[in-house]
Amino acid sequence: MTHFVLVPGAFLGAWAWDEVAAELRAAGDQAHPLTLSGLAEKAGVPAGQQTHVRDVVAEVERLGLRDVVLVGHSYSGIPVGQAAERIGDRLRRVVYVDASVPFDGESFLSGWPSDHVRASIEANSGIWPPLGADDYVGQELTDEQIAGVLAKGTAHPGAALTEPAELKGSAGDLPSTYIKCLLDGDAPPPAVAELLKGGNWDLVEMDTGHWPMFSRPRELAAVLRESAARH
């Protein structure tokens, strides 16, 4: 039995994985959606990037999990990739869902034009305000789904975006699958493309938008199970 620890991206809580978790459980696996500190029902809890790494590690240890597939969507690839290194032989695989990948000493905001995000964090007392409806257009989401995300989404702790990752090795050292959602760009970022050249990573493409847990939950669950079966 595989244990999937499902970590949502910026602005989202464990609720974002409801449909995917149901599909995984129906197939006989265990799903453990996780809300990171400072978000959703944990809104207001002070948090930085290392807080989020500890959140993931603590969940694995609290539940006594082994044979773990850590799944990180978008921003959460950063803490998930670091947590994967720290849980040792409990790890089976990492799955990055259209996600950022950690590199030692670099933050979520490193390597892309993110000055507007930094300015927004500074202007909003250290938090990154949720996206607007227009940001979800063209990503294969229904109006109802967009409305739901807007209603449930919460601001993201700014420190989680600006603090650097802390890795002893490289994310490329661990068995990993990168899921590229093609409506959000037709190729992985260059740094990810380099990791995919190694022997530990593989690439899966999904013809959907950046939030496949909403747009294609059944298909995403199937991809997660297929990824877990790789060795």
C-alpha distance (Angstrom), angle and dihedral (degrees) to the residues before:
residue distance angle dihedral
M1 . . .
T2 3.79 . .
H3 3.79 121.5 .
F4 3.79 113.0 -145.4
V5 3.82 115.2 -161.9
L6 3.80 103.9 -161.7
V7 3.80 116.5 -157.9
P8 3.82 118.4 -173.0
G9 3.78 125.9 -141.0
A10 3.79 130.5 -115.1
F11 3.82 118.0 -35.1
L12 3.82 93.6 9.1
G13 3.81 136.2 104.8
A14 3.79 135.0 -156.4
W15 3.81 87.6 -77.2
A16 3.82 89.2 76.2
W17 3.80 89.4 72.7
D18 3.83 97.6 51.0
E19 3.81 96.8 111.6
V20 3.80 95.4 40.0
A21 3.80 91.5 47.7
A22 3.80 90.5 51.5
E23 3.82 90.7 52.2
L24 3.80 92.5 49.1
R25 3.80 92.7 48.9
A26 3.79 91.8 47.7
A27 3.80 87.5 56.3
G28 3.80 91.4 53.9
D29 3.79 101.0 -99.5
Q30 3.79 129.7 116.9
A31 3.80 120.3 -111.8
H32 3.80 124.0 -163.7
P33 3.82 112.0 -175.2
L34 3.81 111.4 -164.0
T35 3.79 131.7 -157.1
L36 3.79 112.3 -149.5
S37 3.81 121.7 -133.9
G38 3.80 114.1 -83.3
L39 3.80 95.3 25.6
A40 3.83 137.7 94.3
E41 3.82 109.7 -23.9
K42 3.83 88.0 1.9
A43 3.81 93.4 55.0
G44 3.78 113.4 142.9
V45 3.80 94.7 30.1
P46 3.83 107.7 126.6
A47 3.80 108.8 -113.7
G48 3.76 142.7 167.8
Q49 3.77 131.6 -179.4
Q50 3.79 94.2 -83.0
T51 3.82 89.0 50.8
H52 3.78 87.1 59.5
V53 3.79 92.3 48.3
R54 3.80 88.8 53.1
D55 3.82 90.2 47.5
V56 3.80 90.4 59.9
V57 3.79 96.1 43.3
A58 3.80 91.4 46.1
E59 3.81 91.9 52.5
V60 3.79 91.8 53.2
E61 3.79 91.3 47.9
R62 3.81 95.2 42.2
L63 3.78 91.5 55.3
G64 3.80 93.8 39.8
L65 3.79 91.1 -127.0
R66 3.77 127.1 -180.0
D67 3.81 130.1 174.9
V68 3.81 87.0 41.2
V69 3.79 127.2 -179.4
L70 3.80 108.7 -162.8
V71 3.80 111.7 -153.2
G72 3.80 120.1 -165.1
H73 3.79 124.5 -176.1
S74 3.82 121.7 -156.3
Y75 3.84 109.7 -46.5
S76 3.79 91.6 12.9
G77 3.77 92.8 69.2
I78 3.82 84.4 80.0
P79 3.83 97.8 60.6
V80 3.81 93.3 31.8
G81 3.81 92.3 55.2
Q82 3.80 90.7 51.8
A83 3.80 93.4 44.5
A84 3.82 89.5 51.6
E85 3.79 89.9 61.2
R86 3.80 91.3 49.7
I87 3.81 100.3 50.3
G88 3.79 92.6 61.6
D89 3.78 117.5 -171.8
R90 3.79 92.2 5.3
L91 3.81 87.0 78.1
R92 3.78 122.5 95.1
R93 3.80 99.8 169.1
V94 3.80 144.9 -25.6
V95 3.80 119.8 -129.6
Y96 3.80 118.6 -163.7
V97 3.81 110.4 -160.3
D98 3.82 105.5 -155.2
A99 3.77 82.4 -45.4
S100 3.76 144.9 154.5
V101 3.80 114.5 -106.6
P102 3.82 124.0 -141.9
F103 3.78 122.7 -113.8
D104 3.78 119.3 -176.6
G105 3.79 112.0 -95.6
E106 3.81 94.5 8.9
S107 3.80 127.6 106.8
F108 3.79 132.5 -144.7
L109 3.80 87.4 -97.1
S110 3.82 95.0 52.9
G111 3.77 120.8 108.6
W112 3.81 101.9 17.8
P113 3.84 135.7 71.8
S114 3.81 96.7 -83.4
D115 3.80 103.9 145.6
H116 3.80 89.6 112.3
V117 3.82 90.1 57.3
R118 3.81 91.8 49.4
A119 3.80 89.8 49.4
S120 3.80 91.3 48.8
I121 3.81 91.6 50.9
E122 3.79 91.0 49.7
A123 3.80 92.6 47.5
N124 3.82 92.3 49.2
S125 3.80 101.3 52.2
G126 3.78 96.0 -97.6
I127 3.79 101.5 -42.4
W128 3.81 133.3 104.1
P129 3.82 108.5 -129.5
P130 3.81 117.8 -131.7
L131 3.79 120.3 -92.0
G132 3.79 121.5 -96.5
A133 3.80 127.8 -118.2
D134 3.82 92.5 -95.8
D135 3.80 90.7 61.5
Y136 3.81 90.5 64.7
V137 3.82 96.5 49.2
G138 3.80 116.8 112.7
Q139 3.80 94.1 23.3
E140 3.82 98.2 103.9
L141 3.80 94.0 -100.5
T142 3.78 122.8 138.6
D143 3.79 121.2 -126.4
E144 3.80 87.6 -108.9
Q145 3.79 92.1 53.4
I146 3.79 92.1 48.6
A147 3.79 90.6 49.5
G148 3.80 89.9 50.9
V149 3.79 93.2 51.5
L150 3.79 91.3 48.0
A151 3.81 91.1 49.6
K152 3.81 95.8 47.9
G153 3.79 101.8 32.4
T154 3.80 120.2 106.1
A155 3.79 134.8 -163.2
H156 3.80 116.2 -85.1
P157 3.83 122.8 -123.9
G158 3.79 106.4 -104.6
A159 3.81 95.1 -145.7
A160 3.80 89.6 62.6
L161 3.79 88.0 63.5
T162 3.80 99.2 43.9
E163 3.83 103.1 40.2
P164 3.82 116.3 94.9
A165 3.78 124.0 -113.4
E166 3.80 118.7 -109.3
L167 3.80 114.6 -144.6
K168 3.78 129.3 160.8
G169 3.79 91.9 -161.3
S170 3.79 133.6 6.9
A171 3.78 130.7 -71.2
G172 3.79 83.9 -125.8
D173 3.80 89.9 68.8
L174 3.81 93.4 69.5
P175 3.83 128.8 73.8
S176 3.79 103.7 -99.2
T177 3.78 144.6 165.7
Y178 3.79 121.9 -151.8
I179 3.80 115.7 -154.6
K180 3.80 111.7 -157.2
C181 3.79 115.1 -161.2
L182 3.78 104.6 -150.5
L183 3.81 99.6 -153.1
D184 3.81 86.2 63.4
G185 3.81 93.7 54.8
D186 3.78 130.8 -41.4
A187 3.82 98.4 -113.7
P188 3.80 138.6 38.6
P189 3.81 117.8 -103.5
P190 3.83 113.2 -82.0
A191 3.82 93.1 -107.2
V192 3.81 90.1 53.6
A193 3.79 91.0 46.7
E194 3.80 87.8 58.5
L195 3.81 92.0 51.9
L196 3.79 89.8 50.0
K197 3.81 89.0 61.3
G198 3.80 89.1 67.3
G199 3.77 124.6 85.6
N200 3.82 97.3 -111.1
W201 3.80 100.6 60.9
D202 3.78 135.1 67.9
L203 3.80 133.6 -175.0
V204 3.80 129.0 -130.4
E205 3.79 121.0 -175.7
M206 3.80 123.3 -151.4
D207 3.80 120.5 -166.7
T208 3.78 94.5 -136.4
G209 3.78 141.5 81.3
H210 3.79 134.8 -76.1
W211 3.82 94.4 -80.2
P212 3.83 104.3 55.5
M213 3.82 91.8 159.2
F214 3.81 84.9 73.1
S215 3.80 102.9 30.1
R216 3.83 99.9 39.3
P217 3.83 109.3 11.3
R218 3.80 96.2 154.3
E219 3.77 93.3 47.4
L220 3.81 91.7 45.8
A221 3.80 91.5 50.9
A222 3.80 89.6 51.9
V223 3.81 91.0 50.4
L224 3.81 90.4 50.0
R225 3.81 91.6 51.7
E226 3.82 91.6 47.0
S227 3.80 90.2 49.5
A228 3.81 91.1 51.0
A229 3.79 89.5 54.5
R230 3.81 92.7 59.2
H231 3.78 119.6 98.2
